Amino acid sequence: MECVMKQKTVRNARKLLDTFEEKAFDGDFVLPEYLPEMAAVLACRMQPTVESRQLGGNRLIVDGTVRVQVLYVDQSRNRLFTYETGQPFTASFTTEDLCEPAVVYVEPVISYVNYRAIGPRRLDIRGAWRLYATVFDTLCSELPDRAEESAVCLKKSVAEGNVPARCASKQFTVNEVLDIGGQIAEKIVRSSANATVSECKILPGKAILKGEITVHSLYEVQGREGEDTPTYASCDHTLLYSQMVDCIGLNDTEQAEYLVSVLSCDVRADREEGTGQCLRVASIRLAADLRVWESCRCEYISDAYGLRCPATVVFRDQPTTRLLGCGNRRFPIREEVELPEGVCAVVDVWCDATPIATNDGAATYRLLIHLLAADNEGILSCYERAADVEFPLNSNGNAPYHRLHLPECSYRIKDGNVLELDAVGELHLRDLDQRGLHAVCSLALDESHPYPSETSSVKMIFAEEGESVWEIAKSCHTAVETVASENDISEEVLPEKRLLLIPLN
């Protein structure tokens, strides 16, 4: 006989999309007339940035820009110039049966970039990168809550979980005049920026993000009159920001994951009108993203049995997702690099990081150190050195996500031929625990084969330490509450071996 069970609606997070799209960058570029001819290309950096994400129907559409920054020397080989260009991109991902609300994660990762000068004014740049896309939505399903039949025992369990609540984003710009002391910057050669979040304050319907932007600049210093060989210097500036992001329905009981990323960085040399004083003006465009998760409790029936006759129990695996935590962790990075032969002066150093492995509770990144240096004749060259760096994740979940930023990087020369790099790695971690609940979905009683009648009203058994009270009651075809009440048991598992009196139905 099919046991009639009352159903209830259970919400769970579902990973609806987890994929990537290969993207290529192919370009044949001609230098503009205002830039001098190239003698050699020293470095090329490719940076995809996501401008917008649109999720609707069965499509996720991502738009953005791939920016390329080329560092080269002119025919003198001691003067630096930068050429920058960009290409828009669009990626489309297909989803099925999207259930709102949902949260979207999009992450570009560089695969490689190749570059060469095919003439004094022509550049050939080829590269590839992957756009990773992950979407979690909210799946509602029906699970039994109780049974109308009184001659059955139901084991109820509770699982803590999270479901997507909402997403919000805001683009904003930070403009600042940078002070470089007494030096006069003739021109800015290259610049970059990294943003970190130090505080996220959740208020009804909005969040306030506060943090820092580290701006790195390489610039040409105004030299003495008559000097042919230019002098270069680099410096870092820290800018503060505070930005409010509107998020309808947000409240302080929800868990918000936040990230601020740099969309573009423009630092230029300028002169103050009226005084002619040399200034450096920075314009940093950023994007603040919020992904909000709501906590929920999932009550379900994890086991069942009949008191008077055998029962056939059918189970179903119900996926659950729990957001155990999210945030940023900082780690010091120290590496030593032997200077290449013939290097007399280090002009600038910068780093990139690429994930290469995640195992044994740690994430390994390949740190690529770019070394811009000059020989004793002032000829400039760029060298690359790689080092693998491991970071502990300290994750309690089974599906952690991580992303490394390098907001700070400094160096010093040790013993004349060794560069000692000091950097800070900021690891953004999302700690997810994804499991499956083994839940009862139906129950049928076999009334044609009832259990034999007992000749006594009570049975004595010797139970071992660690035995489950549920399993003891199930084997004796009696209710758990009856066993617990008769033997004054408050625990689900026996703390010690003991004699139990089992009342029989």
N, C-alpha and C positions, 0 to 999 in steps of 0.2 A: 504494500500500500504506500502510495506516494504521500509523504508527510508535507502538509501545507505549511509553507514558511513565508513570513512577511518580509518583503524586500524594502531596502532603503537605498538612497542615492549616496554614493561615495565619490569624492573628488580626488583625483590623483594627477600628478604631473607626468607628462609623457614626452619623451624625446621624439618629436615629430620629424625633425630633420637633423642630420649630422653628416655633412659631406663637404666637398671642396670642388672648386673649379680652377683648372689650369689657365693661367693668363700669360700672354706673351707681350713683350715690348720690343718692337722692331722700328728702328729709326735711322734715317740718313739725313743728317742735319748740316746746314751751312751756317758758319758764324756770321753774325750781323756785322755791318761795315764798321761800327764803332769799336769793335774788338780787334786786337792785332792778330796776326797769323800765329798758328801753333807750330812749335818745334817738337813738343812731346806732350802727351797726355799723362798726367801723374796719377789721378784718381777719378773714379766715377761712382757716385752714390745714387741708387734708385730707391725711391720711397713712395709706396702707394698709400693713399689716405682715403678713408671712407667718408663721403659727404652726407649721404642719406640712405635710409633703409625703409622700404615700404612693403608691408606684409598685408595681403588681402586675397580673398578667394583661395586659389591654390598656387599663388606665386609669391616669392620673395624677390624683390628687385633691389639691387644695390648699385648705387652710383658713386663715383669718386674720381680721383685724379692720381695719375702716376707722375711724380716729379723726378727729374734727373738733374743732378748737379755735377758738372764736369770741371775739374781743376787741371789747368795746364800751364806751361811756360812758353813764353815767346822765343824768338830767335836768339835772344841773349842768354837764355836758359837760367837766368837769375831773377826773373820778374814773373810773378804769379798773376793769373787771371782766372775768372770763373765764368762759365757759360751755363745757364739754366734753361730748361725747357720742360714741357709737360704734355701729357696726353690724357684726355678723359677716358673713363672706362665704365661699362655697364655689365653687370652679371645678373642672370636670372636663374632662380632655383624653383623647382616644382615641388609643391607639398600636396598632401592628400588629406582631405577631411579635417581641415583646420578647425579647432575648437577654441574660441576665445574664452578668457584672455590668454595671451602668450607673451613670452620674452624672447628676444632675438639677440644672438651674439654673432658678430662678424669680425674676422681677424685676417689681415693679409700677412703672408710670410714670404720673404724673398728666397728664391731658389738659387739664382746666379745672375750675374751681369757681366757681359763682355763688351769691351770697347776698344776702338783703335782710330787713329787719325789716318784717313786715306788721302790726305792732301793738306796743304797749309791752312785750309779753311773748311774742310769737310770732316765730319765725324760719323762713324758708323757705330751704333749702340744696339746691342742685342741682349735681351734678358728674359727671365721667366720668374713667375711668382704664383703662389697659390692663395686663393681667397677661400678661407674656411668659413662655413656657415652652420650654425646650430640654432634650432628653434625648439623651445619647450612650450607646449600648450597644456590646457586643462581638459582632462578626460573624465567624464562622468559615467559611472557604471552602477549597476544594481547588484547588491549583495544581500543575502539573508540577514535579518536582524533578530528574529525570534521564530519559534514554531508554535502552531496552535495545538499540536499533540502534546499532552502532559507527560506521556511515558517515554520521553527522551531527555537526555542531558546534553546541554550545549556549552562548549567552552568558548568564552568570549575573551578576545584579546584586543589590545589597543596598539596602534602604530602611530608614531609621531611623523609628520611629513610636512612638505611645503608644496604649494601650487603657485604658478605664475599669477601675478596680480596686475601689473601694468608696467609700461616702459615710458620714459620721457627723455628728451634730449634738448640741448640748448647750445647754439654756437655763439661765441663772443670773442671780442678782440681786446688785447691789452697793448696800449701804446705807452712808451716810456722813453725819456731821454737818458742815455747811459753816460756815466762819467768815467773817463779813462785817465784821470789825473792830469799831469802836465804834458803828456804825449799828444801829438796831433795826428789823427788818422787821415792820411791822404785818401785812402779808399778802403772799403771793406772787401776782403778777398772771399771769405766764406763765413757762414754763420749757421748755427743750429740751436735747437731748444728742446728741453724736456720739461714736462709738467708732472708734479706730484700733488697728492691730496693729503693734507694733514688733519682735516676735520670735515665731517659731514653731519650737519644738524638737521634732524627731521622735524618738520612742523606740519600742521594740518594743511594738506594740499600743496606743499612745496618742500624743497630741500635747499639748504645753503651749503655750498662747497667752498672750502678755504684751502689754500695751499701755496706752493711756490713754483716759479718757472725759472729754470737755470738756462741762461742764454750764453752760448760760447761764440766768440768772434775771433777771427784771424784777420789782421789788418796790416796795411802798409804804413809805416811811420814816416812822417815828413823828415827827410834827411837834410844835411847841410848843403849849402849851395855848391854846385860843382861835383857832388858825389854821383857816380853812375850806378853803383850797386845799391839797391834798396834794402831797407831794414824792415823786418817783420816782427810783429809781437802778437800775442794772443792773451785773452783775458775772459773771465767768467763774471757774469752778473746774476744776482738773484732778485727776481721780481715777485712781489706778493699779489695775490688775486683773491677776490671773494665774489662768488657768482650764485645767484638764486635760480633754481630750476623749478618751474611750475609742473606739478604732477597731480592731476585731479584725483581725489580719493585717497591720497597718501595719508597715513597716520603713523604715529610712533610705535604701534604694536607690530608693524610690518618690518621685514628685513630688507634693506636696500643695498644693492651692490652698485658701487659708483666708480667711475673712471673718467679722467680728464686727459685728452690726447691733443697733441699739437697737429694742426692741419697745415699751417705754413708759418715760416719765420723769415721776416724781412728786416735786415739791419743795414742801414745806409749811413754814409757820411754826409753831413749837411752843415750849413753855416747859418748862424743866427742872424736874422734880418736886423739891420741897424748896427750891430757890433761887429759882424763878420766872424764871430767866434766859432771855432769848429766844434760841431756836435755829432754825436752818434744817436740816431733815432731808431728805435726798435718797434716793430709792429708784429705782434704774435697773434695769430688766429687759432682759437682752440674750440674743442667740442667737449661738452660735459654730458655724460650718459648715465642714466639711472635705470636699473632693472630691479623691480620690486617683487618680492616673494611673500606670500601670505602663509602663516602657520596654520596647520589643520591637524585634527586628530581623527584617525581612521579606526572606527570600531568594527570588528568583524568576528565571525565564528570560525575558530581555527580547528575545531574537532567536534565530533558528536557521536553518540551511541544510544542504543535503545535499552530501556530498563526491563522490558518483558520479552523481547524477541530481538534477533539479530537485525542490524541495520546496514544498508549499503549506502556508503557516503561517497559522494562525488566532490572532488576538490577542483579549484581553479586557481592558477597563479595570477595574482593581482600586483602589477608593478607599483612601486612607491619611490618617491624621490624626497630626500631630505637635504636641505641646505644647512650644513653644519657650521658654516662660517665663511666669511669673505673679508678680504682686507689686504694691506700691503705690509711686507716685511723687508727690512733693510739689512744688507750683508756687506761687510767690507771685502774688497777684492784687492789683492796685492800680487803683482807679477813682476818678474825681472826679465829684461830683454837685453841681450848683448847688441851693442850698436854695430851696424855694418861697417866693414872696413872702408876707411876714407872719409867717414862722417866726422865733421868738425863741429857742427852746431845743429841742435834740434830746433826746428821752427815751430812745429805744432804736432800734437798727438790727439787722436780721437779713436773711439772704439765702437764696434757693432757686436751684437750678440744674436746667435741663432740657436734654437733648441735642437738637440740631437738625440736625447734619450730621457726616459722617465722610468725608473725602476728602483726597487728596494727603498721606497720612501724618499727618494731624492730625484732632483731634476738636474740634468747636465746640459750646460750651454757651451757652445764654442765661441770664445771671445776672440774677435779679430781686431788686432791692434794696428792702426795705421800710423806710420811714423814719417813725417815730412821733415827732411833734413837737408843740409847744405854741406858741400865739401870745402876745402880750403880756398877754392877759387870762387865760391859763392854759387856754384852750380847746384840746382835744386833737384832732388829725387824723392820718390815716395816708396816706402817699404811696407810690407805686411808681415805680421807675425801672428800665429794662432796659438791659443791656449785653451784647454778644456777646464771649465770651472763647475763644481758641483755644489748644489744648494739643498739643504734638508727641507722637505715639504711639511713635515710634522702634520700629516693629514690623517684624519680618523675615518675618512670615507674611502670608497673604492673607485671614485671617478673624479680625481682632482684635476683642475685646470690651472695652468700657470702661464705667466707672461712676464718677461724680464725687461726692465728699463735700466738705463745707466745715466742717472741724473747728474752725477758728479764724476769728474775725471781729472786728475792732476799727476804730475811726474817730477822727478828730479834725476840728475845725472850722478851716479855713484862710481867712485874709483875711476873716473875718466872715460870708461867705455861701457858702462852698464846703465840702462834706463830702468829706473824703479817706478812702476806705475801704481798709483793709489786711486782706486775707483770705489764707487758705492753702487751696488746692485740693488734695485728695488723690485722685489718679486710680488706681483699681484697674484693672489691665490683665491680660487673659488673651490671650496671643499664640498663636494657632493657625495652623498651616499645613496646609491641606487640598488634597490633590492626587490625581491618578489615575495608577496605574502601568499602563503599556502592557505587559502580560505575555502570554507565549505560553500558550495553553491546549490546542492540539493541533497535530500535525504529520503530514503525509502525503507519502510519497515517490512520485514518478512514475518507476518503474523501467522503464516501456515506452519512455522517451526518455532513455537514459543519455548523459552527456557524452561527446563524441568523445575517443578515445585520443590522448594527446599523443605527438609524435614525438621529443621530447627529455625529459630527466629534470629539467631546470631552466630557469627563465625569468628574464630580467632586466627589471626595470621601474624607471622613474624616479618616485619618490614625492615629493610636495610637502610642505612644512612644514604641520603641522596635520592631515595625513591620519590616519584611524583605521586601526590595524593590523587590527582586525576586518573593516572594509570591504574592505581590500586582500586579506585571506585569502579572504573571501567571494566576491569577484569572480574569484579564481583557483581556486576550488573546492578549497582546501586548508585544513589546520587552522591555527588561530591560533598554537598552540604551535610548529608546524613553522616558520612564518615568523619568529617571535620568536627561536627557538633558532638558526636558520641565520644570522641577521643581528645577533645579540647585542643584542636590543631588550628593554628592561625597562619602557618606557612604553607606555600604551595609545594615545597619540597621538604622532606623530613630532615631535620638537622642531626639526627642520631638514630641508631637502630632501636626498635622498640616493638612491643606487643600491641596490636590493634584489635579492637572489637568492631566487627563489621555487621551492622544490622541488615538483615535480608528482607527484601520486599515480599 
